[in-house]
Amino acid sequence: MTKPRYSSRIIKAGALIPDTRSILLGWDLEASPKQNLAAVLERNTLGKASRSRVIDQLKTFRQRYFYKPEEARALAIIVKGRWSEAAVNRVLFYFTARADPLVRDVVLELIGPMHHRGRLTLQTADVEEQIRLWVRDGRTVSPWSEATVCRAAQGIMATLRDFGLLAGVVAKRITPPHMPSEAAALITFMLTKAGTSASRVTSDPAWALFLLGPASVERVLLEAHQRHLLHYHAAGRLARIDFPASTIEEYALALAQGPD
């Protein structure tokens, strides 16, 4: 039996981009994630009327972005820096999909193959049917009711719309988002630190989250190379990538300042 993986937390927490940016803009780089999130709750940074609602959201933020202190500081640096909204959102989506297997697999196992076949629209019913299959396969933490399936599908559709992978109101269009080179550079740094070799970076499954194939990834890495965000050299099956920093915080600082 397939090991259960999916939770329904997407029902309570969608993209939350404005709230995420508010937290990161006020992030104290000298304090721990626990201290920062406690300050968010104490000061009601998010401006919510319900304290329990804030606590639920902070759990989501912790799971997505603040599990590792160094990554939390890196995110705060790029949000406080000169990055475009699109570049920040690509990185936030990468973190979100990494933390939530349900969001990740809807993109990798449903939307990606649909897009590859040339289908340009996605209905909520498509996501509902996929989730039902996964529930029957035992891929959820517990059996889901039809109401939970429907609410989870709606939450995913809204989340992917906010992150730019979908557009439209009812029948949503699948829209491969533009990948800014600074966002690609930071994601590449994270992939290589996680063990992906330079020769395999362009084919890493993570890029499929953005509906990018190896050729498109190589183009954006070459752009990053031309902007001196990293050094990328490829010859046949061999490749080498060098970064101007050894830690994600140092690299985020370099990228936030920008070479241009």
BELLIN-V300003 format. One record per residue. N is the residue number from 1. PHI is phi in whole degrees, 0 to 359 (999 if undefined). OMEGA is omega in radians with two decimals (* if undefined). D_FIRST is the distance of its C-alpha to the first C-alpha in Angstrom with 2 decimals. Layout:
[[N,PHI,OMEGA,D_FIRST] [N,PHI,OMEGA,D_FIRST]]
This chain:
[[1,999,-3.13,0.00] [2,295,3.14,3.79] [3,294,3.12,6.28] [4,301,-3.12,8.77] [5,227,-2.93,11.89] [6,268,2.98,14.36] [7,250,-3.13,17.21] [8,260,-3.06,19.99] [9,295,3.12,22.81] [10,297,3.12,24.10] [11,297,-3.11,25.59] [12,268,-3.05,28.03] [13,220,3.08,28.57] [14,271,-3.12,29.29] [15,291,3.10,31.10] [16,55,-3.04,33.74] [17,296,-3.14,35.89] [18,300,3.14,39.28] [19,294,3.11,38.12] [20,298,-3.14,36.50] [21,296,3.13,39.75] [22,298,3.13,41.81] [23,297,-3.06,39.97] [24,288,3.09,40.25] [25,296,3.13,43.91] [26,264,-3.05,44.72] [27,293,3.06,42.63] [28,271,-3.07,44.64] [29,293,3.14,43.94] [30,269,-3.10,45.34] [31,257,3.13,43.07] [32,281,3.03,39.45] [33,305,3.13,36.69] [34,300,-3.14,36.77] [35,293,3.14,40.52] [36,296,-3.12,40.39] [37,291,3.06,37.85] [38,296,3.11,39.89] [39,292,3.09,42.91] [40,299,-3.14,41.22] [41,292,-3.09,40.55] [42,294,-3.08,44.05] [43,270,-3.06,45.86] [44,53,-3.12,43.69] [45,304,-3.08,43.57] [46,277,3.07,41.32] [47,66,-3.13,43.83] [48,267,3.13,41.45] [49,283,-3.07,42.89] [50,258,3.10,39.91] [51,294,3.14,39.24] [52,295,3.09,35.76] [53,296,3.11,34.99] [54,297,-3.14,36.18] [55,299,3.09,34.07] [56,299,-3.13,30.90] [57,293,-3.14,31.93] [58,296,3.05,32.76] [59,298,3.11,29.24] [60,295,3.13,28.05] [61,300,-3.13,30.80] [62,298,-3.14,29.97] [63,294,-3.06,26.31] [64,282,-2.87,27.39] [65,241,-2.88,30.65] [66,243,3.12,31.88] [67,293,3.11,29.31] [68,249,-3.10,31.57] [69,304,-3.10,35.31] [70,292,3.09,36.42] [71,288,3.09,34.30] [72,299,3.13,35.60] [73,294,3.12,39.13] [74,297,3.11,38.59] [75,297,3.12,37.46] [76,298,-3.13,40.49] [77,297,-3.09,42.76] [78,287,3.11,41.79] [79,290,3.11,42.05] [80,284,-3.05,45.44] [81,271,-3.00,46.49] [82,266,-3.07,47.59] [83,294,3.05,44.26] [84,288,3.09,44.06] [85,300,-3.13,41.86] [86,298,-3.13,39.82] [87,295,3.11,39.27] [88,298,-3.09,38.19] [89,295,3.10,35.80] [90,297,-3.14,34.07] [91,291,3.12,33.44] [92,298,3.11,32.35] [93,292,3.09,29.81] [94,302,3.12,28.46] [95,295,-3.11,28.03] [96,297,-3.13,26.51] [97,293,3.10,23.84] [98,294,-3.08,23.12] [99,274,-3.07,22.67] [100,238,-3.10,20.68] [101,302,3.14,17.56] [102,293,3.08,17.83] [103,299,-3.13,21.39] [104,303,-3.02,20.70] [105,285,3.02,18.04] [106,299,3.10,20.21] [107,288,-3.02,22.91] [108,287,-3.01,21.15] [109,257,3.14,18.95] [110,242,-3.02,21.25] [111,291,-3.14,24.78] [112,303,3.10,25.22] [113,299,3.09,24.46] [114,299,-3.14,26.59] [115,297,3.13,29.38] [116,296,3.12,29.24] [117,280,3.10,29.75] [118,95,3.09,32.74] [119,279,-2.98,31.59] [120,252,-3.12,33.43] [121,237,3.13,32.38] [122,225,3.08,29.33] [123,259,3.05,29.11] [124,303,3.13,27.29] [125,299,3.10,25.88] [126,296,-3.13,24.18] [127,290,3.11,22.32] [128,301,-3.12,21.56] [129,296,3.11,20.04] [130,297,3.13,17.83] [131,296,3.10,16.65] [132,302,3.11,16.06] [133,299,-3.13,13.76] [134,292,3.08,11.75] [135,299,3.13,11.90] [136,295,3.12,10.68] [137,278,3.12,7.64] [138,79,-3.09,6.98] [139,267,3.06,8.88] [140,255,-3.11,11.64] [141,300,3.09,12.69] [142,211,3.10,13.29] [143,301,-3.12,13.84] [144,256,3.02,16.82] [145,285,3.10,19.98] [146,298,3.12,21.76] [147,297,3.13,24.30] [148,294,3.10,21.91] [149,302,-3.10,20.52] [150,295,-3.13,24.16] [151,292,3.10,25.38] [152,294,3.12,22.72] [153,298,3.12,23.60] [154,296,3.11,27.25] [155,296,3.12,26.83] [156,294,3.13,25.23] [157,301,-3.14,27.99] [158,294,3.14,30.65] [159,297,-3.13,29.30] [160,291,3.03,29.24] [161,295,-3.10,32.68] [162,295,3.13,34.10] [163,275,3.00,32.85] [164,95,3.11,34.44] [165,274,3.10,31.65] [166,230,3.09,32.53] [167,219,3.13,35.97] [168,114,-3.06,37.40] [169,258,-3.11,37.27] [170,260,3.05,35.38] [171,276,-3.02,34.39] [172,276,3.09,33.58] [173,272,3.04,34.43] [174,280,-3.02,32.22] [175,233,3.09,34.58] [176,306,-3.06,33.84] [177,285,3.03,35.48] [178,297,-3.14,38.33] [179,253,3.07,37.38] [180,299,-3.04,40.35] [181,295,3.14,40.99] [182,291,3.08,41.01] [183,293,3.11,37.50] [184,298,-3.13,36.33] [185,295,-3.13,38.17] [186,293,3.10,36.52] [187,296,3.09,33.00] [188,299,3.10,33.93] [189,302,-3.13,35.19] [190,295,3.13,31.92] [191,296,-3.12,29.92] [192,291,3.10,32.30] [193,293,3.12,32.23] [194,276,3.04,28.42] [195,115,3.10,28.89] [196,287,-3.13,29.15] [197,286,-3.14,32.11] [198,302,-3.11,35.02] [199,289,-3.12,34.53] [200,249,-3.08,30.98] [201,300,-3.05,31.69] [202,294,3.14,32.54] [203,255,3.12,29.26] [204,298,-3.13,27.03] [205,302,-3.12,24.22] [206,302,-3.10,25.76] [207,291,3.09,28.60] [208,295,3.05,26.47] [209,298,3.13,26.24] [210,254,-3.14,29.93] [211,60,3.13,29.62] [212,254,3.03,31.59] [213,265,-3.09,31.56] [214,305,-3.12,33.00] [215,296,3.13,36.53] [216,291,3.11,36.64] [217,296,3.13,35.36] [218,298,3.11,38.04] [219,299,-3.11,40.68] [220,287,3.06,39.90] [221,290,3.06,39.88] [222,294,3.06,43.24] [223,296,3.09,44.48] [224,298,3.10,43.38] [225,297,-3.13,45.20] [226,296,3.11,48.31] [227,272,3.12,48.27] [228,64,3.05,48.06] [229,277,3.06,44.84] [230,201,3.07,43.43] [231,245,-3.09,44.47] [232,236,3.12,42.44] [233,228,-3.14,43.52] [234,225,3.08,41.76] [235,218,-3.08,43.08] [236,66,-3.14,40.90] [237,273,-3.12,37.63] [238,263,3.13,39.14] [239,210,3.08,39.23] [240,220,3.10,40.39] [241,230,3.09,39.98] [242,238,-3.12,42.17] [243,241,-3.14,42.31] [244,277,3.14,45.39] [245,201,-3.11,43.59] [246,253,3.12,41.33] [247,239,-3.12,39.53] [248,293,3.10,37.85] [249,293,3.12,40.52] [250,298,-3.12,43.35] [251,290,3.09,41.85] [252,300,3.12,41.32] [253,297,3.12,44.95] [254,297,-3.14,46.16] [255,289,-3.12,44.26] [256,293,3.12,45.40] [257,288,3.07,48.99] [258,78,-3.14,48.68] [259,271,-3.01,50.75] [260,273,*,52.46]]
